[in-house]
Amino acid sequence: MPDDAKSFTLEEVARLARRSYSWAWNRAADGRLTRCGSDRRRILVTASSVTKALAANRAASGSRPLLYLVVDNTK
């Protein structure tokens, strides 16, 4: 993440997090990304909130349980 950036668009946040645009939009909607304005078409969020959201995303992705598919073909 560039140090000189004070704000990011949701598209940039999604690309940095390697997630979808809707993931970034949902975080902006629920307040985890702090909005700092818009320029008619794009929503801008603060760099500090992006840093916190990316750290939380990394922490959450490391603690996901494994998913196992169990099939019972005895019947």
ABEGO torsion letter per residue (X at the ends): XBAABABBBAAAAAAAAGBBAAAAAAAAAAGABBBAEBBGABBBBBAAAAAAAAAAAAAAAAABBBBBBBBBAAX
